[in-house]
C-alpha cells in the first residue's frame, strides 16, 4: 500500500511516498504556490491509501477538502487538529515536526533514552525516556535565525551567512559573528548532551550535518526523521 507523507514547515515542504515504514524518494518545495504543488504535482497521478499531512501553517478548509478527496484517508496534524498527538501520548503544544520526530525516535532507538536536536529555523531539543515517554523539551533560535537577529536588532552589524567552517575566535567583524553564533550553538548542544549522560543524541533538520561536524560527541544524524515519524503514523492507520 502506498502512503504519502507531507511535512509543511516554516520555510519549505518535504514529502515522500512510503510503503509501510520504508521511504521512497524525498521531494522538497519552497515556493508560494503550495496548493498547486500539493494538488497539481504530488496528488496529480496516484491516490495514496493514507496521506499524513503535518503542517505548521493553517491550511484553508477548501484545500483540506480537496486533499481529502484525493486520498483514501487523510490524517491531518496541525494546531487545529491535535487529536493525533494525544493518541501517541504527546502534549498538544508540540509542533507537528517535533511530535513526528519523537514518534520516529521511539521506533529507531526503542528501549534507549534519547535527546532529539532539530536544527532548523528553530533549534528544538526534546528528551525521550527509555520507555518512550516524552519528558519535555526546549526551544531556541536556529543558526540562520541568530544571524538574522544580530543584523536586525544591532545597529551596525552585517547579515552573515553560515560559514563553511567557523574559527574558534573571530579576528574580524564577520568572523566574530560567525564564531559567536556557531560556537554558541555547539556549546549549547554539547551542554545538553553532557547533562543527559547515557542518552542517544539524534540530530535532524537542515543544519544537522553541519553541526554534527562541529561536535566531538557521538551522535546519530537522521535527515528524514520527521518523515519517518509520519511513516509510522501512516502504517498505524493502514492497520485500522
N, C-alpha and C positions, 0 to 999 in steps of 0.2 A: 504494500500500500504506500502510495506517495503522499507525503505530507509537505506542506510549505511552511517555513519558519521565517518570520519577518521581525526585525528589530528596528524601530524608528527612534533614533537618538537625538541628541541636541544638534548635531551638525550633519548627520548622514543617515541613510537607510542601509541596512545589511540584510541579506536574505539568502536562504539556501533551501533546496529541496532535500528531503530526508526519507530514507527507508528505515523505519524504526529509529534507532539512535545514530545511524550512520549518515553523516552529512555528505551531500553532493557538493558541487562547485558553489562557492560563495560569490555573490554579486553585491556590488556597492553602488549606491546612487546618491549624489549630492547635488540637488537642484531644486527649482521652485515648483516644478510640475509633478508633485508627488502623486496626485490622483491618477494622472495619465500613466505614470510608471507602474503603479500598482495594478490598474485595470487593463492598460494597454500593452504592458510588457510581461509582468510576472504572471498575470492570470489570463493572458490572451489565448493560450492554446490548451493548457492542461488544467483540469479541475482537481484540486487536491482533496483527499479524503478529509483531512483535518488541516486547518490553517490556524496557526498560533501567531497572533499579532501582538507584540509588546511595544507600546508607544509612550514616550514621554510627552507627546503632543495630544491634545484633544482633537480627535477626528470628527468632521461633520457627520451628522446622522445619515445623510444621504450616501456618503462614502461607505459607512459601515453597512448600510442596507445593500448596496451594490456588491460589496465584497462578500457578504454572507451568501448572496445568491449564486456566487461563482465557486463555492466550495461545499463539501459535504457537511462540515461543521466548523464554525468559527469560534475560536477561543480568544477572547479579547482581554488584554491585560493593560489597563491604564488607570488614571486617577478615578474615573467614573465606574470602573469595573474591577474592584479589588477582591472580589469573592475568591478568585483563584489563589490569592495569597493565603487567605485563611485556610483553604483546603490543604495547603502544604505547610501549615503551622508557622506562617510568616506574618509579620506585622504589616498592616495596611499602608503605613507611611513609606515603606520601601519602594524605590523606583522599580519599574519592570526589569531593567537590566540587572540591578543588584539582586533582585529576587531570583532571576533565572540563573545567575552565576552561583548563588548559594545552592540551588537545586542541582546544578551540574557538579559542584564540588562534593556534595553528598554522595553522588554516584561514583565519581572518579577516585575519591580518597575515603571510601567507606571505612569507618572504624578508626579514623585518624582525625585529631583536631586540626583545623585549617585556618589560615589567615588569607583572605582574598583581597588583592590590591587591583583596582581597576583604574588604569591611567588614561583618563580621557579629559574632556572639558573640566570635569570634576574628578578629583582623586578620592575614591572611596576605599575604605578599609573595613572589612567585615570579618567577624570571628564566628567560626562554626565549631561546636563541640564534637568529640569523637562519636557521639551517638546521633549526630546530625542536627542537634538543637542549635538554633540561631541565638548567639549570645549578645548580639548588638554590633554596632559599628560607628565609624566616624566619617565625616566628610571634610574635605579640604579643597583648595584650589588646584586645578591641574596645571601642568607645566606651561602651556601656551597662555592659559588664563593668567598666570602670575606675570608673565612678560607683558601682557596687555594691561594689567592692573598697574604695574610700575610706570608704564608710559602714560596711562590715563590720569593717574592720581598724583603724579610727580610733575612739577612744573617744567623741568628741562630734560628729563631722561628720555632717550630714544626708544622706539619699539624694536625689540631684538627678537630674532627667531632662535629656535632651539639649535645649538651648535652641534656639529658632528662629534666634537669632544670638548668638554669644558675643563679649564685649568682648575687646580686646587684653589688658587687665589688669583684674582684679576690684576692685570698690570695696565689696564686702560679702562675707560668708562664702559665700553662694550663688553670686554672680558670680565669686568667686575659684576655686571648684571648676569652674564652667562654663568659664571662661577657661583654667584649667590643663589640664583634660582635652582640650578641643577643640584648643587651641593645641599641646599636646604631640603629638597625632596629626598635625596639619598639619605641624609641624616634622619629625616622623619621616618622613612621606611625602615631603615636599619634599627631605629629605636623601637618600633612596633615589633619587629621580628625578635629582637633581644628580649622584649618583655613577654613574649609568648613562646618560651622555650619548649621544644617538642612539637610545635605546630608545623604543619606543611605550609610553606609560603607559596602562594599561587599568584602570578602576575598575568593580567589580561588588559585589553584596551589598546588604543592606538600607539601609546608610548611604552608599552610593556617591554618590548625587546630592547629599546634604548636604555631603560633603567635597569634591566637585567644585566646589561654590560657594565653598569656603574657599581653594582653591589658585589661584595665579596661573600655574601651569604649564599647558601644552597637554596635555589628556588626552582619552581616549575613555571614555564611560560606556556600559556594555553590561549592561543589567539582567538579562537571561536567559542570561548567559554559560555557566553550568553546564548548563542545558537544551540549549543549542546544542551543547555538547560531547557530551552524551548522544545528541543527534540524529545527530551524525557517527558515533558508535558504532553506532547502530541502522541507519544506512544501510550501514555496512560489513558488518553481519550480514545485511542484506537481500540483499546481493550474493553471499553464500556459498551 
